[in-house]
């Protein structure tokens, strides 16, 4: 899960991973959690905040393509939770 989170966060245009609209988007592991990544039976959900300026479908496609090799046979669902500018992105990533 951590590799999926790191891979998604490294994609161009991703400001940060988010916990989703209700704060529950995370995978819980021994010793902590991985915010922004939910492992489901048939899918991996990745919740992101994106930076303003690049088309959102391009960012979503890049995240899906980057994460797919790490997801096994599960499909990758990318949820865009917020759009932010560069200055706000630093605040999102630090919270």
Secondary structure, DSSP 8 states (H G I E B T S, - for coil): -HHHHHHHHTSTTEEEE---TTS--EEEETTEEEETEEE-SSEEEEEEEEETTS-HHHHHHHHHHHHHTTSTT-EEEEEEEEEE-HHHHHHHHH-
